[in-house]
Amino acid sequence: SRTEIDSCSIQLDGETYAYGQDFFARSGTLPDALSGNLVFAGYGIQREGYDNLAKVKLQDRIAVILAGDPEGPQEARMINQLKTWGDRGAALEARGAKAALILLPDSVFQPIARWQRRVSTSITDGDPAVFPILYLSESMGEALLQAGKSERNSLHADLAADATPAKLRWKKVDFSLTAAIQRQLTPTSNVLAYLEGTDKKDELIVVTGHYDHIGMRSNGQINNGADDDASGTSGVLEVAQAFAMAADAGYRPRRSMLFMTVSGEEKGLLGSEFYSDHPVYPLEQTVTNLNIDMIGRIGSPYYGHPDSLNYIYVIGADRLSSELHDLHESVNARYTRLRLDYTYNAKDDPNRFYSRSDHYNFAKHGIPVIFYFNGTHEDYHQPTDTPDKIEYEKAAKVARLVFHTAWELANRENRPVVDKPVE
């Protein structure tokens, strides 16, 4: 669904707050109008041993949520939580809430707000009845909390000690949102190719890359996307061809293989989100996702480096499965001997690449993943990301590593053990 916002604002106790500056909506969830009574629902967490919602009356109310968790308001965790708010919003909606307002610190709000546009894309059907999830800036959040006679730090402290949220005094607070929105359905597709395995054919390895890019500029220039992500899409096709040739030669893999090029990555990982929400093959039978997103260029830290054509950033291999990480290291040492750089795999890495490509929509379901990435460069998201600048030898080396890793995963006796929690 393509959503174009002509106008949108919130009235809070006589003050006007503007869309994009003071708040924005989770893609596809902005309503035409919203008003009602507010209720504080802590972090909106509902899990064994810590339940913010058990004693909160949410029916026909707008839930106000602090970004964070009982461990504290760490920025990295807040950013990762933004990816899961569709599921958390569904839990609030199931308990009768009308909408959710998420209060963010500016360290999280501002970098994301800069990318907000009055034209957005989502995988809804354009129905304005979708559960609204709105993210509020720090200053707007403070105004809301002050109207309820409270403040952020004390609420965090209270929630660390007790899951039951405090009752804030919002009975006389006027809150209303109005918007003028145009909605248009725009069809797109993921492209799937399936190779059935043999004795373990009910289990599946998924290899992905996104085939969309960011489109044209207002001046008519085309953002070509040769590296981002024609290189990854080509890698998926090469790995698929190698598996098909092996099968034709009598070496069919034990586990089945799904090669999937997805759409809508640049609009918010939409194609892979749709697949993980509506899987063609059961997620519980999905062993691993290997995601290829930008493998054809030299990232800026490697300019002039002796390993400039012999490295790849590896993200996520150990986030859910120590065994997957060890397997991948072993395969690389045996076949390709690339320099595996884990810089962007660090949990405190400010770039947050772990949650910025399609593998994340598998990882959030507890499926081990590996994300292959060459890093950004001066042509990233520019019209100058063209085929003549691709380092084809480098891209081929990475594709070979993906093939050998997928082959090992498809043919070993046991699937990698998940020994770490979903982040």
N, C-alpha and C positions, 0 to 999 in steps of 0.2 A: 504494500500500500504506500503510495506517495502522498505525503501530507504537506500542504503549503499553508503557513500561518500568516494571515493578513494582519491580525492584531491579537494580542493576548496580554492580560494583566490580572493581578490579584489585588483586591482591596482587603486590608487588614487594619481594623480599628481606625478607619479614615485615611490611612496612608496607602498610596498606590505603588505597586511593585511591578517591574517590567520583565517580560519574558526575555531570556538570554542574558540579562544583566543581573537580575536578582533570583531567578529560578529558571529551571528548564524541566522538561518532561522526559521520562524514559521513552525511547523511540516507540511510536505508535500508540501511546497511552494518553495523549493530551485530550481532555474532554472539551466539548463546546461550552459547558458551564459546570460549576461545582460550588456548592455551599453546604454548610451544615455544622454540627457541633464537633469540637475537637476533643480528642482523648489521647493522653500520653501512653504509649505502648513500649517504652523502654527501647531496646535494640530490635524489637520485633522478632526475637529468637524464640523458637519453640522446639526444644529438644529434651531428651531425658536428662534430668538433673539440673536443668536451667530453663525455665519456661516463663517468658515475660507476659504471655497472653492468657494464662490460665485464669487470672482473676480480673481481667480487664473487660469491661462491657463495650464491645466493638460494634454492635448492631446499629446500622444506619449512622455511624460516626466516621469522622475522618481521623485516621490513626497518625499520630505524630511520632516519628522514630528518630532516635539519635544514631548516626553512623558510628560503627564501632562494635565492640563486644566486651564481655566481662574482663578480658585481659587488658583492656585499655584502648584508647582511641588512636592506635597506630595507623599511620597513613597507608602503608602497603596493604594492610588487611581491609581497610575501608575501600580501597580501589578494587581489590578482588571481589569484595562483597557487591559492588555495583553490578557485576556480571551475573549475580545470582538473585537479583531482586525480583525477577519474574517469578521465580519459585516462592520467594518469601511473600511477595504480593498476593500470590494465589492462596497462601495460608491465611492471610488477613481477610481476603475476600470470602473465603469459606466460612469465616467466623462472623460475616455480616458487615464488615467495614465497607465504606463507600469509596475510600481512596487512601493513599499513604503519602505523607510529607516526610521526606528524609532530610535531616539537618546535617549539612556537611561543613567542615572547616574550609576556609578559603584555600588552604594548601591543596585540597582535593577539588573543590568546586571550580576555582578559577582556570586551571589548565584545561578542564573539560568544557567549561562554558565558552572558552575561546573558539571551540570547534562547533558550537551549536549554531544551526542555521534555521531560517524560517521555512526551509524545505528539507524534509527528512524522509527516510524510507524505513519501513518495518515489515515484518512478516505477519501482520494482521490482515484481516479481510476488509479493512476499512470501516469496521463497525465502531462508532463512537462509544459504545457501551463497554469497551475494554476497560478493565480496572485501572484507574489513573494512578501513576506513580510520579511524583514531582520531587525534584531535588532543589533544596533551598540554600542560598548563599549563607555565609556565616553571619552577616549583618541582619539579613531577614530572619534567620533562625533565632538570633539573639532577641530581636523585637518580639517574635512569637513567644519565646520563653519568658521574657519580661512581662508580657501581657498575662502570662499564667503564674506570675509571682515566683519565678524560679530562675536558675542559671545553669549553664552547661556543666561546669566542673563539679558542682555538688550532685547533679544527676548522675554523672559518671561514677562518682564515689559511692552513691547510694546503690547503684546497680551492680557494682563490684561486690557489695556485701549481701544484697538481697535481689532476687530476680523479679520480685513484684514491683512494678513501677509506681512512683509517687503519683498522687492525684493532684493535677495542676488546676488552677482556678481559671478555666476558660469559658465558664457559663455565659458571661456577658461579652465575650469577644466576637466581633463580627468578622467572618472570613468568607470571601466569595471570589470566584474566578470566572472571568468571561473571556471568550475567544471567538474569533471569526476564522474558520478553518475550511480549506478546500481539500477534499480527499479524492484520490484517483487510484484505481487498481492497476498495477503494472506487473504482468506475468513474467516470471523468469524460472530457470530450471537448474537443478544439479544434474550432472551427467554421470551415470554409473555404469561400470563394466564389471562383470562377475565371472570369476573362474572357480569352478567347483573343485574342492579338494578330494582326497581319497578317504582314508580310515578316520580322519578327524574333520570331515567336511562340515560338521555342524558348528565348528569354531571358525573365527574369521579374523583376518588381518586387514586393516583398512589403510590405504595409501591415498593421501589427499593433497590437493593444491588448488588455489582459487584462480578462476579464469576471468574474473571481472577486474576492472581497474577504475580509476576515478573519473573517466570520461573527458569531455571537452571543457576548455576554459571559455570564459565569456567572450574572448576575442576570436574564438573559432579554432585556436590551437588544440591539437589532440595530445593528451597525456598518453604516451604510447604504451608504457608498462612492459617493456621488454624484459626487464629483470623482475618487476613486481606486477604480475607474477607469471608472465609467459615462460620464464625459465623454470619455475616450479611445475607449471602445467606440462611443459615438455618433459620434465623429469618423471612425472607420473606416467606419461605415455610411454617413455622408454622402458621404465620398470615393468609396465604392463606387457609390452611387447616381449621383453625377455622371459617373463613367466609364461606367456602364450607359446613362445618358441620351445621352451623347456617341456611344456605339456605335450606339444605336437611330437616332440622327440621321445616321448615316453617317460618323462620325468615330471609328472604332475605333483604339485605340493600336497602334503597330507592335509593341511588346513585350507579352507577356502580363502580366496583373495577378493577384496572389493577395491577397485580403483575408481576414485571419485573426484571429479573436478567440480568445485562448488562455486556458486554465484553469491554475490552480496557480501563478500568479506569486507570490502571497503566501506560498506554501509553499516557495519557492526556485526560481522561474523554471521550474517543472516542465513546463508545457505547451510552451513554446518549446524547452526542452531536448529534450523527446521529439521534437518536429518536426525539430530540427536533427540529431538522431541517427537519425531515420527519415524523411527528407524525402520528401514526395510528388512533388516536382519536384527535379531534381538541384541540389545546392548550387553546383556549378561554373557552372551556368547562371543562378544567382540574382545579379542585378546589384546590388541595394541593398535594405536593409530600412529602412523609415520606421516608427518606433515611437511611438505616442501614449499617454502615460501621465500623466494629470492635466493638463488644459488648461482647466478651467472655473472656477478660483478665482484670487485674487490672493495670491501668495506674500508671506510676512511682510516681506521687505525692500522690497516695492513698496507697502505700505500708505501711502496718501496721496501717492504719487508721481504726477507728471503723466502718466507712461506706464503707469499701473497697468492699463489695459485695452488696452494696445498693445505688450506685450512678450511674449517667450517665452524660456525658457532652452533653449539648443541644446547638446546633448551628443553628441560622437562624430563630428561631420561631417568633421573633419580628422584623426581618429586613424589612419585607414587610407588615405585618399585626399585629397590637396590639391585635386584637381579637383572632387570632390564639394562640398567647402567653398565653393569659388569659384562653382560652379554655383548652390548654394543662396543665397549672398549676392546673386547676380545676379537670381535669380527673385524673391526678396523685394523687392529694389529696384524691380523692374518692376511687381509686382502688389500686394503687401500692405503693404510699408513698415512692418513690425513692428520694434520694437527687439529685435535678437537678442543675448541676454545669454549670454556664454560663461564666466561665473564658475564654474559646476560642471563645465566641461569641462577645467579644469586638472588635470594628472596628479597634483599633490600635494594636491588638494582633499580634506579629511578626510571629507567625506560619501560619497565614492566612488560617486556615482550612475552612473558609466559602467558599472559591473558589477552594478547593482542593478535593472535592468529587462530586458525580454525581448529587446531588440536585442542584448544581450551574447552570446546564444547564436548569433547570426549573425556578430557581429564576431570571435568566437574561431575561426571557420572562415575568416577572411580576407575576409568580405563587408562592404563599406562600409555604414555605418549612420548614421542621424540619429535622435536621441531628443528628442522634444518634451515639455516639462515646465514647469509653472508654479511649481514650488517648494512647499515644505511650508507649512502654516498651522495655526492653533490647532485646527482640526477634523480634522487628519490622523489617520487610524486611530481616530476617535472616533465614537460614535453620532450626533453632531451634524453629520457630513458629509452634509448633506441637500440635495435638489434646489432648495429655495427659496433657497439661498445661491450657486447657480451663476451666474456671469457669462456669460450665453448669447451676448452680442455678442462677448466675448473668445474664447470657444470657437469660434465661427463663423469669426473671423478666422484663428485657427490652423489650422482645418480647411481653409480656402481656401489657406493657404500649403502645407499638405501636398499638396493636390490639384495645385496648379501645379508643385510640385517633382516629384511623381510623373509628371505629364503630360510635363514636360521630359525626365525620365529615360527614360520609355517611348518617346519619339519621336525623340530625338537619334540621330545616326548611330552614335556609339561609346559604349560603357559607360565609366563613370569609371575611370581608371587607378588601381590600387592601388600606391602608391609608398612605403608605410610598413609596417613589420613588425607582425605580430599581437602584441599585448601580453598 
